[in-house]
Amino acid sequence: MKANLHFHSCYSDGTQWPEEMVVRASNVNLKLIALTDHDTMQGVPSFLRICQENNIQGIPAVEIDCIDSIQLDNGEYFNFDMEILAYFPYNIEENKWFSSQTFSLVEKRREIRKERIQEDLEKIKSYFNSEIISYKNLLDYKFRNYKEYFENLPLSWSRSDLYNFLISLNIIDEKTLREKAREKVIKNSSPYRYFKSEILEGSIKREIKKPKLTSILKIITKDNGFAVLPHPGHLFSDNISKIKKNEKNLINFLEICKELGLWGIEIYYYHENNDKGLEINNFVRKTANYLKLELTYGSDCHGKSSRQDFFENFWGDFLGFL
């Protein structure tokens, strides 16, 4: 089945509405899609409605930030600080996902994200001594391509929203941030990572406490959901040499996760280097086959005018949630 099971909308850090993403899916004849916004399922109802109108199968889903340090069989610890995808393909008509423990958990995190972005704005406004840094102006930027104003929309704010907003105001620029990141020799340096570690965390000490990966896997399974590890290459900075060097530990980590409820692993669109991505995905296929984990396919598209706009570039022949 032609599927794309990982993309975002305006409800988190995407640039388009769920309805617009469904239209894009229809234009490339996708048969199965899932909206996976960060720590929110608020966009799912309209997403499912438009999917039905376009004769596309839509799946309630969410991408959940989580963290953990899992002891392996050799005594070492596998440190995890990433996300897990949760899919709820059954009982969609009864909206059982809406009353799930997973939904309640991400709703609490969505509220915390809003509190944090408002706090971030106040402190960044003081840091740069700029009055144009405000929640209203952030909303204006977020919905700049739309006529309507959505002040009370239940959004799941990300610090990347703040980063892009500041770039639009010419308060920060990526070239300067990249140079500063290189000067400080920050690990896996990028303009955004420098912004988070040196500017944002330098002025703001508040951090959202992420739930444990082990707990999230159990919750998703209890809710009759399907837990999938997204973009596995990110665990090792998308470096295939590091992945192969740590293969034994990675496999042991996945074995432990599978016992806790992990159902699948994602074939991902590594847009920065297609050859590297092919090599990583081949490794993932081999590993999934060895561990009897299922494969899903995700573009991680964030919409038009974003840095990750490749919805039409990637899809996979998904076997289904079995």
C-alpha positions as CSV (number, residue, x, y, z in Angstrom):
1,M,0.0,0.0,0.0
2,K,1.5,3.4,-1.1
3,A,2.0,5.1,2.3
4,N,3.6,8.1,4.0
5,L,3.2,7.8,7.8
6,H,5.2,10.7,9.1
7,F,4.6,14.4,8.5
8,H,3.5,17.5,10.4
9,S,1.0,20.4,10.2
10,C,0.4,23.8,11.6
11,Y,-0.7,22.2,14.9
12,S,3.0,21.6,15.7
13,D,6.0,22.9,13.7
14,G,4.6,22.4,10.2
15,T,3.6,25.2,7.8
16,Q,0.3,23.7,6.4
17,W,-3.0,22.6,7.7
18,P,-3.9,18.9,7.9
19,E,-6.4,19.5,5.1
20,E,-3.7,20.8,2.8
21,M,-1.4,17.9,3.5
22,V,-4.3,15.5,2.6
23,V,-4.7,17.3,-0.7
24,R,-1.0,16.8,-1.4
25,A,-1.3,13.1,-0.6
26,S,-4.3,12.8,-3.0
27,N,-2.2,14.5,-5.8
28,V,0.4,11.8,-5.6
29,N,-2.1,8.9,-5.1
30,L,-1.1,7.9,-1.6
31,K,-3.5,5.3,-0.1
32,L,-2.5,5.5,3.5
33,I,-1.3,8.5,5.5
34,A,-0.7,9.6,9.1
35,L,-0.5,13.0,10.6
36,T,2.3,12.8,13.3
37,D,2.4,16.2,14.9
38,H,4.8,16.7,17.9
39,D,3.1,16.1,21.2
40,T,-0.5,16.8,20.0
41,M,-3.4,15.0,18.3
42,Q,-5.5,18.2,18.0
43,G,-5.2,18.2,14.2
44,V,-6.4,14.6,13.8
45,P,-10.2,15.1,13.7
46,S,-10.1,17.5,10.7
47,F,-7.3,15.3,9.1
48,L,-9.5,12.2,9.3
49,R,-12.5,14.1,7.9
50,I,-10.7,15.3,4.9
51,C,-9.1,11.9,4.3
52,Q,-12.5,10.4,4.1
53,E,-13.7,13.0,1.7
54,N,-10.7,12.3,-0.5
55,N,-11.0,8.5,-0.3
56,I,-7.7,8.1,1.5
57,Q,-7.2,6.0,4.6
58,G,-6.0,8.3,7.4
59,I,-4.6,7.0,10.7
60,P,-4.7,8.8,14.1
61,A,-1.1,9.3,15.1
62,V,1.4,11.4,17.1
63,E,5.1,11.9,17.5
64,I,6.1,11.9,21.2
65,D,9.3,13.3,22.6
66,C,10.9,11.0,25.1
67,I,14.1,10.2,26.8
68,D,15.7,7.2,28.6
69,S,18.9,5.5,29.6
70,I,18.5,1.8,29.1
71,Q,20.9,-0.8,30.6
72,L,22.0,-3.3,28.0
73,D,23.0,-6.9,28.5
74,N,26.7,-6.0,28.5
75,G,26.2,-3.5,31.4
76,E,26.5,-0.4,29.2
77,Y,23.8,2.1,29.0
78,F,22.0,3.2,25.7
79,N,21.1,6.8,26.0
80,F,18.0,7.8,24.1
81,D,16.8,11.4,23.6
82,M,14.5,11.4,20.5
83,E,10.9,10.6,19.6
84,I,8.6,7.6,19.2
85,L,5.7,7.5,16.7
86,A,2.4,6.1,18.0
87,Y,-0.3,4.9,15.5
88,F,-3.9,4.0,16.3
89,P,-5.4,2.5,13.2
90,Y,-8.3,0.6,14.8
91,N,-11.7,1.8,16.2
92,I,-11.3,5.1,14.4
93,E,-15.0,5.6,14.0
94,E,-15.5,5.3,17.8
95,N,-12.7,7.9,18.4
96,K,-11.2,5.6,21.1
97,W,-7.8,7.3,20.5
98,F,-9.4,10.5,21.8
99,S,-10.0,9.0,25.3
100,S,-6.7,7.1,25.4
101,Q,-3.9,7.6,27.9
102,T,-1.6,8.6,25.1
103,F,-3.9,11.5,24.1
104,S,-4.1,12.7,27.8
105,L,-0.3,12.5,28.1
106,V,0.4,14.6,24.9
107,E,-2.3,17.1,25.8
108,K,-0.5,17.8,29.1
109,R,2.7,18.2,27.2
110,R,1.1,20.5,24.7
111,E,0.0,22.8,27.5
112,I,3.5,22.8,28.9
113,R,4.9,23.6,25.5
114,K,2.7,26.7,25.3
115,E,3.8,27.9,28.7
116,R,7.4,27.4,27.8
117,I,7.2,29.3,24.4
118,Q,5.6,32.3,26.2
119,E,8.3,32.2,28.8
120,D,11.0,31.8,26.1
121,L,9.6,34.9,24.3
122,E,9.8,37.1,27.3
123,K,13.3,36.1,28.1
124,I,14.5,36.3,24.5
125,K,12.8,39.7,24.2
126,S,15.0,40.9,27.1
127,Y,18.1,39.1,25.8
128,F,17.9,40.9,22.4
129,N,16.2,44.0,23.9
130,S,13.6,44.0,21.2
131,E,9.9,44.9,21.6
132,I,8.9,43.2,18.4
133,I,9.4,39.8,20.0
134,S,6.0,38.9,21.2
135,Y,3.4,36.1,21.2
136,K,1.1,38.1,19.0
137,N,3.9,38.6,16.4
138,L,4.9,35.0,16.7
139,L,1.3,34.0,15.8
140,D,1.3,36.5,12.9
141,Y,4.4,34.8,11.6
142,K,3.1,31.3,12.1
143,F,-0.1,32.1,10.1
144,R,1.4,34.6,7.7
145,N,0.1,32.7,4.7
146,Y,-3.5,32.6,6.0
147,K,-6.2,35.4,6.2
148,E,-7.7,34.1,9.5
149,Y,-6.2,34.7,12.9
150,F,-5.9,31.7,15.2
151,E,-4.9,33.0,18.6
152,N,-6.7,30.3,20.6
153,L,-5.8,27.4,18.4
154,P,-4.5,24.5,20.5
155,L,-1.0,24.4,19.1
156,S,2.0,22.3,20.2
157,W,4.8,24.9,20.1
158,S,8.3,24.0,19.3
159,R,11.5,26.0,19.8
160,S,12.1,25.7,16.1
161,D,9.0,28.0,15.7
162,L,10.8,30.6,17.8
163,Y,14.0,30.1,15.8
164,N,12.3,30.6,12.5
165,F,10.4,33.6,13.8
166,L,13.7,35.3,15.0
167,I,15.2,34.6,11.6
168,S,12.2,36.2,9.9
169,L,12.8,39.4,12.0
170,N,16.5,39.4,11.1
171,I,17.4,39.2,14.7
172,I,19.5,36.1,14.1
173,D,20.9,34.7,10.9
174,E,22.0,31.2,10.1
175,K,25.3,32.1,8.5
176,T,26.5,33.8,11.7
177,L,25.2,31.1,13.9
178,R,26.9,28.4,11.8
179,E,30.2,30.2,12.1
180,K,29.9,30.6,15.8
181,A,29.0,26.9,16.2
182,R,32.2,26.0,14.3
183,E,34.3,28.3,16.5
184,K,33.0,26.6,19.6
185,V,33.3,23.2,18.1
186,I,29.9,22.2,19.2
187,K,29.1,18.5,18.6
188,N,26.9,18.0,15.6
189,S,27.0,21.7,15.0
190,S,24.2,23.5,13.1
191,P,22.8,27.0,13.4
192,Y,19.7,25.7,15.2
193,R,21.7,23.6,17.7
194,Y,23.9,26.6,18.4
195,F,20.8,28.7,19.0
196,K,19.4,26.2,21.4
197,S,22.6,25.5,23.4
198,E,24.2,28.9,23.5
199,I,21.5,31.5,23.1
200,L,18.3,29.9,24.3
201,E,19.7,27.7,27.1
202,G,22.2,30.4,27.9
203,S,19.3,32.8,28.8
204,I,16.6,30.3,29.7
205,K,17.1,27.4,32.2
206,R,13.6,25.9,31.9
207,E,13.4,22.6,30.1
208,I,10.4,20.4,29.6
209,K,10.8,17.1,31.4
210,K,10.3,14.4,28.8
211,P,8.6,11.1,29.6
212,K,10.6,7.9,29.7
213,L,10.8,5.9,26.5
214,T,10.0,2.7,28.5
215,S,6.9,4.2,29.9
216,I,5.7,5.6,26.5
217,L,6.1,2.2,24.9
218,K,4.0,0.6,27.6
219,I,1.3,3.3,27.3
220,I,1.0,3.0,23.5
221,T,0.7,-0.7,23.7
222,K,-1.9,-0.5,26.5
223,D,-3.9,1.9,24.3
224,N,-3.9,-0.8,21.5
225,G,-1.5,1.4,19.5
226,F,1.5,0.6,17.4
227,A,4.9,2.1,18.5
228,V,7.5,2.8,15.9
229,L,11.0,4.2,16.1
230,P,11.4,7.1,13.6
231,H,14.5,8.2,11.8
232,P,16.8,5.6,13.5
233,G,19.8,7.1,11.8
234,H,19.4,10.2,14.0
235,L,20.5,8.1,17.0
236,F,24.0,8.3,15.6
237,S,23.9,11.7,13.8
238,D,22.9,9.9,10.6
239,N,26.5,8.5,10.4
240,I,26.5,5.0,9.0
241,S,30.0,4.3,10.3
242,K,28.9,5.1,13.9
243,I,25.7,3.0,13.4
244,K,27.8,-0.1,12.3
245,K,30.3,0.5,15.0
246,N,27.5,0.4,17.6
247,E,25.5,-2.3,15.9
248,K,25.5,-4.8,18.8
249,N,24.4,-2.2,21.3
250,L,21.7,-0.9,18.9
251,I,20.3,-4.3,18.3
252,N,20.2,-5.1,22.0
253,F,18.5,-1.8,22.6
254,L,15.9,-2.6,20.0
255,E,15.4,-6.1,21.5
256,I,14.6,-4.5,24.9
257,C,12.3,-2.0,23.3
258,K,10.5,-4.8,21.4
259,E,9.8,-6.6,24.7
260,L,8.3,-3.4,26.0
261,G,6.0,-2.9,23.0
262,L,8.0,-1.5,20.0
263,W,6.3,-2.7,16.9
264,G,8.3,-1.2,14.1
265,I,11.1,0.9,12.8
266,E,11.0,3.6,10.1
267,I,12.4,3.8,6.6
268,Y,13.1,7.5,6.5
269,Y,13.9,10.2,3.9
270,Y,17.4,11.3,4.8
271,H,17.1,14.4,2.5
272,E,20.6,15.9,3.2
273,N,22.4,12.9,1.6
274,N,20.4,10.4,-0.5
275,D,23.3,7.9,-0.8
276,K,23.9,8.0,2.9
277,G,20.2,7.6,3.5
278,L,20.0,4.5,1.2
279,E,22.8,2.9,3.2
280,I,21.2,3.6,6.5
281,N,17.8,2.4,5.3
282,N,19.4,-0.8,4.0
283,F,20.9,-1.4,7.4
284,V,17.5,-0.7,9.0
285,R,15.8,-3.2,6.6
286,K,18.3,-5.9,7.6
287,T,18.0,-5.1,11.3
288,A,14.2,-5.1,11.2
289,N,14.2,-8.5,9.4
290,Y,16.6,-9.9,12.0
291,L,14.5,-8.7,14.9
292,K,11.2,-9.3,13.2
293,L,10.2,-5.7,13.5
294,E,7.8,-4.2,11.0
295,L,8.8,-1.4,8.6
296,T,7.0,1.9,8.1
297,Y,7.8,4.8,5.7
298,G,8.0,8.5,6.5
299,S,9.0,11.7,4.8
300,D,8.9,13.9,7.9
301,C,7.6,16.7,5.7
302,H,7.0,20.0,7.5
303,G,5.1,21.7,4.7
304,K,5.6,24.3,2.0
305,S,8.3,26.9,2.6
306,S,9.9,24.8,5.4
307,R,13.4,23.3,5.3
308,Q,11.8,19.9,5.1
309,D,9.4,20.2,2.2
310,F,9.6,16.8,0.4
311,F,6.2,15.3,0.8
312,E,6.1,14.2,-2.8
313,N,9.7,12.8,-2.7
314,F,9.2,9.8,-0.5
315,W,6.7,7.0,0.2
316,G,6.8,3.3,0.7
317,D,4.9,0.1,0.0
318,F,3.6,-0.4,3.6
319,L,2.2,-3.9,4.4
320,G,-0.2,-2.6,7.0
321,F,-0.7,-2.7,10.8
322,L,-0.9,-6.4,11.4
